[in-house]
Amino acid sequence: MKKNSDKLMTVPEILDELGGVSVRTLYRWREIGKFPRGLRLPNDEIRLYRSEFEAWLETLREAA
């Protein structure tokens, strides 16, 4: 269970943090399992907990 302080990030916030990754690339990564699935809201927008995003970044660091 997530802490109440664990912010849900929007796709634009995620893309800003990744610096230069396109929306299509992000969605493709999700489709092929290279990025966390996150949550799909009723309006079809995607959200990802910051802790999940940071954990994913850490796996990339470890793989390098």
C-alpha positions as CSV (number, residue, x, y, z in Angstrom):
1,M,0.0,0.0,0.0
2,K,1.2,3.5,-0.9
3,K,1.8,6.2,1.7
4,N,-0.6,9.2,1.5
5,S,2.5,11.3,0.7
6,D,3.4,9.3,-2.4
7,K,2.4,11.6,-5.2
8,L,0.7,10.4,-8.4
9,M,2.7,11.7,-11.4
10,T,1.0,12.7,-14.7
11,V,2.5,11.7,-18.0
12,P,3.7,15.2,-18.7
13,E,5.5,15.2,-15.3
14,I,7.1,11.8,-16.1
15,L,8.2,13.0,-19.5
16,D,9.7,16.2,-18.0
17,E,11.7,14.1,-15.5
18,L,12.9,11.8,-18.4
19,G,14.0,14.8,-20.5
20,G,13.3,14.3,-24.1
21,V,11.3,11.0,-24.2
22,S,8.2,11.2,-26.4
23,V,4.7,10.3,-25.3
24,R,4.7,7.5,-27.9
25,T,7.9,6.0,-26.6
26,L,6.6,6.1,-23.0
27,Y,3.4,4.3,-24.0
28,R,5.4,1.8,-26.1
29,W,7.6,1.0,-23.1
30,R,4.4,0.4,-21.1
31,E,3.1,-1.9,-23.8
32,I,6.2,-4.1,-24.0
33,G,6.8,-4.1,-20.2
34,K,9.9,-1.8,-20.0
35,F,8.0,0.8,-17.9
36,P,5.6,0.3,-14.9
37,R,2.0,0.0,-15.9
38,G,0.8,2.6,-13.4
39,L,-2.9,3.4,-13.0
40,R,-5.4,4.1,-15.7
41,L,-8.0,6.6,-14.5
42,P,-11.6,6.6,-15.7
43,N,-10.8,9.4,-18.1
44,D,-8.1,7.1,-19.6
45,E,-5.2,9.2,-18.3
46,I,-2.3,7.4,-16.8
47,R,-0.8,8.1,-13.4
48,L,2.3,6.6,-11.7
49,Y,3.3,6.7,-8.1
50,R,6.5,8.7,-7.7
51,S,7.9,5.8,-5.6
52,E,7.3,3.4,-8.5
53,F,8.9,5.8,-11.0
54,E,12.0,6.2,-8.7
55,A,12.3,2.4,-8.2
56,W,12.1,2.0,-12.0
57,L,14.9,4.6,-12.5
58,E,17.0,2.7,-9.9
59,T,16.6,-0.5,-11.9
60,L,18.0,1.3,-14.9
61,R,21.0,2.6,-12.9
62,E,21.7,-1.0,-11.6
63,A,21.5,-2.4,-15.1
64,A,24.1,0.1,-16.5
